Amino acid sequence: MSDRQFGLGMATALVVGNTIGMGIFMQPAALAPFGLNALTGWAAVIFGCVCLATCFAALARKLPEAAGPFGYVRATLGEVIAFPALWCYWISVWATLPVLAIGVIGYFVTVFPAAASISPAVLAVAFIWIFIAVNLLGVRSGGRVQVATSLLKIVPLVLVMVVGAFSILANPGAYTPNLPATPLTGHASMAAAAIALYAMLGFESAAIAAGRVRDPERTIPRATLIGTLLVAALYVSIVAIGLLVVPQETLAASDAPFVTIADRLLGPGNGRWISLFVVVSGLGCLNGWTLLAGELTRTLASHRLLPPILGASNRFGVPWASLLLAGALATALGIMNFSATLVGAFTKLSLIVSAANLPLYVCCSFALFTLLKRDPAGLSPALWFAAAGGVAFAAFAFKGVGWEPFIWALVLALAGLPIYLWMRRRGRASASAAA
């Protein structure tokens, strides 16, 4: 049986499913302080993601044997550049765990009010380690949890979008007083775009899974672009509805913004039940990213880019050392960056994750530049604009994340350099001994 099991429908579903995570359930509150700059920021994110999706699509067509972004960069720019890009992406994967855990807490407390007496930091760490334990029991165990929760995330999104759009169109005058007064500025739009980008991370999923996609030269480009545009349209609708339905200050202070929006649309207290869907889907998302963190760490170890122990499996066939490392790193990052409010902690950590993703996006854009210069056969000249747009958007987003997340991402990225040099030295020593 072929390993290439994903057709266009499944590949598009992979993009949509991996992109829609906990980010959108906190985005209305995280973006509320920016007012209508949230929408201009989203316009920049959509432009950037379409450019980057076009880059991934072109690379998949030209280099189908490369099996994903790491292969694209290594084949064009060399391993010395590919490793830091993949290292940063690996950081963004395990750094996503505390972001997801923190995003769930506000909704979890709404469902279980008694949990409000527990420190949010303790709850976040507990969620992380519960799913480390679930995945240590085997990929099958983790996979069942993921299947059970994957569709539930759609319910609150569709509810807010449909009811919100109907309410606004039926009585627009009731909501115009809620329009934010925050002035539109380039700086605020950049900052909003950096936050919005977190919710779009995962649009490259079809390219990451290139080795399992049928007819990747045709399927990956179409799935990536279709999935990116579908998710972006859904997200922009949700953010716009939130800004119109709830006063800016109220929305910005909410730890469970979807509940706040639903209460405004359906009446006080009627939004509480929506939290259950968000909690279940959020924890399912945390489970999926935990599994991904372990598997990506094992993959790096199998390529001799991380110590061999991280590729070791337990009796359930899962990378136990990789999962424990991911859990420890996620816990440390989450505790060190916890702030006074859940929205503040979520925003701070999501910016770090966004900053850590950007090097891979920049490198893939430059990989396309290299191919256009070296071997342009079969590539449209218009792809020069897509590659330039990807680089320009990454620069725009780097500016928007601010200095603190940028420095965090830079320090974490530089931490990989000695590991890479050590692993290369070990590889040369092993090759010499074998000779």
C-alpha positions in Angstrom: 0.0 0.0 0.0 1.3 3.4 -0.9 2.3 5.8 1.8 0.8 8.6 -0.3 -2.7 8.6 1.1 -3.8 12.3 0.9 -5.8 13.5 -2.0 -6.9 17.1 -2.5 -9.8 16.8 0.0 -7.7 15.3 2.7 -4.8 17.6 2.1 -7.1 20.7 2.2 -8.7 19.3 5.4 -5.2 18.9 6.9 -4.5 22.6 6.2 -7.8 23.7 7.6 -7.7 21.4 10.6 -4.1 22.2 11.6 -4.6 25.9 11.1 -7.8 26.2 13.2 -6.5 25.8 16.7 -6.8 27.7 20.0 -5.6 30.9 18.4 -8.9 32.0 17.0 -10.6 31.5 20.3 -8.4 34.1 21.9 -7.9 36.4 18.9 -10.9 38.6 19.5 -9.6 39.6 22.9 -5.9 39.8 21.9 -6.7 42.0 18.9 -9.3 44.2 20.6 -6.9 46.8 21.9 -5.9 47.5 18.2 -9.4 48.3 17.1 -9.9 48.4 13.4 -6.1 48.0 13.0 -6.9 44.3 13.6 -8.6 44.2 10.2 -5.7 46.0 8.4 -3.3 43.7 10.2 -5.4 40.7 9.0 -5.3 42.1 5.4 -1.5 42.0 5.6 -1.5 38.5 7.1 -3.7 37.2 4.3 -1.5 38.8 1.7 1.6 37.3 3.3 0.1 33.9 3.8 -1.1 33.8 0.2 2.5 34.8 -1.0 4.0 32.2 1.3 1.5 29.5 0.3 2.3 30.2 -3.4 6.0 29.8 -2.5 5.3 26.4 -0.8 3.2 25.4 -3.8 5.9 26.2 -6.3 8.6 24.5 -4.3 6.4 21.4 -3.9 5.9 21.3 -7.7 9.6 21.8 -8.5 11.0 19.6 -5.7 8.5 16.9 -5.0 11.2 14.5 -3.7 12.3 17.0 -1.1 9.3 16.1 1.2 8.7 19.3 2.9 10.2 22.8 3.8 13.3 21.5 5.4 14.1 19.6 2.2 13.3 22.6 0.0 15.7 24.8 1.9 18.5 22.1 2.2 18.2 21.4 -1.6 18.6 25.1 -2.5 20.4 26.9 0.2 22.3 24.1 1.9 22.0 22.3 5.3 23.9 25.1 7.2 20.9 27.4 6.5 18.3 24.7 6.6 19.1 23.5 10.1 18.6 26.9 11.8 15.3 27.3 9.9 14.1 23.9 11.0 15.4 24.4 14.5 13.3 27.6 14.8 10.3 25.7 13.5 10.9 23.0 16.1 11.0 25.6 18.8 7.7 27.0 17.6 6.1 23.6 17.8 6.9 22.9 21.5 6.5 26.6 22.3 2.9 26.3 21.1 2.1 23.9 24.0 2.0 26.6 26.7 0.1 28.9 24.4 -2.6 26.3 23.9 -2.7 25.4 27.6 -3.1 29.1 28.6 -5.7 29.7 25.9 -7.9 26.9 27.3 -7.9 28.1 30.9 -10.4 31.0 30.6 -12.9 28.7 29.0 -12.1 25.8 31.4 -12.9 28.1 34.4 -16.2 29.1 32.8 -17.2 25.5 32.5 -15.8 24.5 35.9 -16.0 27.6 38.2 -14.4 25.8 41.1 -11.1 25.7 39.1 -10.8 29.5 39.5 -9.3 28.9 42.9 -6.3 27.2 41.2 -3.4 29.2 39.9 -3.6 29.6 36.1 0.1 28.7 35.8 -0.6 25.5 37.7 -3.5 24.6 35.5 -1.5 25.4 32.3 1.4 23.1 33.5 -1.1 20.4 34.4 -2.7 20.4 31.0 0.7 20.2 29.3 1.8 17.2 31.3 -1.6 15.4 31.1 -1.1 15.2 27.3 2.5 14.3 27.6 1.3 11.3 29.6 -1.5 10.6 27.1 1.0 10.5 24.2 3.6 8.5 26.2 0.9 5.7 26.2 1.2 5.4 22.5 0.4 7.2 19.2 -2.9 5.2 19.0 -4.0 6.6 22.3 -3.1 10.2 21.3 -4.7 9.6 17.8 -8.1 8.6 19.3 -8.2 11.7 21.4 -7.4 13.8 18.4 -10.2 12.2 16.2 -12.7 12.7 19.0 -12.1 16.4 19.3 -11.2 17.6 15.8 -14.7 18.5 14.6 -15.9 20.1 17.8 -13.8 23.3 17.2 -16.1 24.1 14.2 -19.3 24.5 16.4 -18.5 27.7 18.2 -16.9 29.3 15.1 -19.9 28.6 13.0 -22.3 29.7 15.7 -20.6 33.0 16.3 -20.2 33.7 12.6 -23.8 32.8 11.6 -25.6 34.4 14.6 -23.3 37.4 14.6 -23.7 38.1 10.9 -27.5 37.7 11.1 -27.8 40.0 14.2 -25.6 42.7 12.7 -27.4 42.7 9.3 -30.8 42.6 10.9 -30.1 45.7 13.2 -26.9 47.4 12.3 -27.7 50.5 14.2 -27.5 48.6 17.5 -23.9 47.8 17.0 -22.4 50.8 15.4 -21.8 52.5 18.8 -19.3 49.6 19.5 -17.0 50.6 16.7 -13.5 51.1 18.2 -12.2 54.6 18.3 -8.5 53.5 18.1 -6.9 55.4 15.2 -5.5 53.5 12.2 -1.7 53.6 12.1 1.0 51.6 10.4 2.7 50.6 13.7 -0.6 49.3 15.2 -1.4 47.4 12.0 2.1 45.7 12.2 1.6 44.7 15.8 -1.9 43.4 15.1 -0.5 41.4 12.1 2.1 39.8 14.3 -0.6 38.6 16.7 -2.9 37.5 13.9 -0.2 35.5 12.2 -0.2 33.0 15.2 -3.7 32.0 14.3 -2.6 31.2 10.7 0.4 29.0 11.6 -0.2 25.6 10.1 -1.2 26.7 6.6 2.0 25.0 5.4 0.8 21.6 6.7 0.2 20.1 3.3 3.8 20.9 2.3 5.1 19.5 5.7 3.3 16.2 4.9 4.4 16.2 1.3 5.7 12.6 1.6 2.1 11.4 2.2 0.3 13.4 -0.5 -0.7 11.9 -3.8 0.4 13.8 -6.9 2.1 16.4 -4.7 3.0 18.7 -7.7 -0.7 19.4 -8.2 -2.3 18.6 -4.9 -0.1 20.6 -2.5 -0.4 23.9 -4.3 -4.2 23.7 -4.6 -4.7 22.4 -1.0 -2.5 25.1 0.5 -4.1 28.0 -1.3 -7.7 26.8 -0.9 -7.2 25.9 2.8 -5.4 29.2 3.5 -8.1 31.4 1.9 -10.9 29.4 3.6 -9.4 29.8 7.1 -8.5 33.4 6.6 -12.1 34.3 5.5 -13.5 32.6 8.6 -11.1 34.3 10.9 -11.6 37.8 9.6 -15.4 37.3 9.9 -15.0 36.3 13.5 -12.7 39.2 14.5 -14.9 41.7 12.7 -18.1 40.4 14.4 -16.4 40.6 17.8 -15.3 44.2 17.3 -18.9 45.2 16.3 -20.8 43.2 18.9 -18.7 43.8 22.1 -17.3 47.2 23.3 -13.6 47.3 22.8 -12.6 47.6 26.5 -14.9 44.7 27.5 -13.6 42.4 24.7 -9.9 43.2 25.5 -10.4 42.2 29.1 -12.1 38.9 28.5 -10.4 35.6 29.3 -13.0 33.8 27.2 -13.9 36.1 24.3 -16.2 33.7 22.5 -18.4 33.4 25.7 -18.4 37.2 25.9 -19.5 37.5 22.3 -22.1 34.8 22.6 -23.5 36.4 25.7 -24.0 39.7 23.8 -25.7 37.9 20.9 -27.8 35.3 22.8 -28.3 37.0 26.2 -26.3 36.9 29.4 -25.4 33.4 30.5 -26.3 31.7 27.2 -22.7 31.7 26.0 -21.4 29.6 28.8 -22.2 26.3 27.1 -20.0 27.3 24.2 -17.0 27.0 26.5 -17.4 23.2 26.7 -16.8 23.0 22.9 -13.8 25.3 23.1 -12.3 23.4 26.1 -12.7 20.0 24.4 -11.4 21.2 21.0 -8.6 23.2 22.7 -7.4 20.2 24.7 -7.6 18.1 21.5 -5.4 20.6 19.7 -3.0 20.5 22.6 -2.9 16.7 22.3 -2.2 17.0 18.5 0.7 19.5 18.9 2.2 17.4 21.7 2.2 14.4 19.4 3.8 16.6 16.7 6.4 18.0 19.0 7.5 14.4 19.9 7.6 13.2 16.4 9.4 16.2 15.0 12.0 15.9 17.7 12.5 12.2 16.9 12.8 13.1 13.2 15.6 15.6 14.0 17.3 12.9 16.0 17.0 10.4 13.1 18.7 12.9 10.8 21.5 13.2 13.4 20.6 16.8 14.1 19.8 16.1 17.7 21.3 13.5 20.2 20.3 9.9 19.4 18.6 9.4 22.7 15.8 11.6 21.5 15.0 9.1 18.8 14.5 6.2 21.3 11.1 4.7 21.6 9.4 3.2 24.6 7.4 -0.1 24.6 4.4 1.7 23.0 6.6 2.9 20.1 6.6 6.6 21.0 9.7 8.8 21.4 9.6 9.1 25.2 12.7 11.2 25.6 11.5 13.6 22.9 8.1 14.0 24.6 9.7 14.6 28.0 12.1 17.2 26.5 9.2 19.0 24.8 7.2 19.0 28.0 10.1 20.4 30.1 10.9 23.1 27.6 7.2 24.1 27.2 6.8 24.2 31.0 9.9 26.4 31.5 8.9 28.8 28.6 5.3 29.1 29.9 6.3 29.8 33.5 9.0 32.4 32.6 6.6 34.3 30.3 3.4 34.1 32.4 1.8 37.5 33.0 -0.9 39.0 35.1 -3.7 38.2 32.7 -4.5 35.2 30.6 -4.8 37.3 27.5 -1.5 39.0 28.2 0.3 35.6 28.7 -1.4 34.2 25.5 -0.4 37.3 23.5 3.2 37.3 24.7 3.8 33.6 24.0 2.0 33.7 20.7 4.3 36.4 19.5 7.3 34.3 20.4 5.9 31.4 18.5 5.2 33.6 15.5 8.8 35.0 15.6 10.2 31.5 15.7 8.2 30.5 12.6 9.3 33.4 10.5 12.9 32.1 9.7 11.5 29.0 7.9 9.1 31.2 5.9 11.9 33.6 4.9 14.2 30.7 3.9 11.5 29.1 1.8 11.0 32.4 0.0 14.7 32.6 -0.7 14.7 28.9 -1.7 12.2 29.9 -4.4 14.4 32.8 -5.5 17.3 30.4 -5.8 15.2 28.0 -8.0 14.0 30.9 -10.2 17.6 31.9 -10.8 19.1 28.4 -11.1 16.4 26.4 -12.8 13.4 28.5 -13.9 12.0 25.8 -16.3 8.3 25.2 -15.4 8.2 28.2 -13.0 6.1 31.3 -13.8 8.0 34.6 -13.8 5.2 35.9 -11.5 6.7 33.7 -8.7 9.3 36.4 -8.3 6.6 38.6 -6.9 5.3 35.8 -4.6 8.8 35.2 -3.2 9.4 38.9 -2.7 6.0 39.2 -1.0 6.9 36.4 1.4 10.2 38.1 2.4 8.5 41.5 2.7 5.7 40.1 4.9 8.2 38.3 7.1 10.1 41.6 7.6 6.8 43.3 8.3 5.9 40.6 10.9 9.3 40.7 12.5 8.9 44.5 13.0 5.4 43.9 14.5 6.4 41.3 17.1 8.5 43.8 19.0 11.9 43.5 20.6 11.1 41.1 23.4 9.6 38.2 21.4 12.3 38.8 18.7 15.1 38.5 21.3 13.5 35.4 22.8 13.2 33.8 19.4 16.8 34.8 18.5 18.3 33.4 21.8 16.4 30.1 21.3 17.6 29.9 17.7 21.2 30.6 18.6 21.0 27.9 21.2 20.8 25.4 18.3 24.2 26.4 16.8 26.4 24.6 19.3 24.2 21.5 19.1 24.4 21.5 15.3 28.2 21.9 15.4 28.5 19.1 18.1 26.3 16.7 16.1 28.3 17.4 12.9 31.5 16.7 14.8 30.1 13.5 16.1 29.0 12.5 12.6 32.4 13.1 11.2 34.0 11.1 14.0 31.6 8.2 13.4 32.4 8.3 9.7 36.1 8.3 10.3 35.8 5.4 12.8 33.8 3.4 10.3 36.4 4.0 7.6 
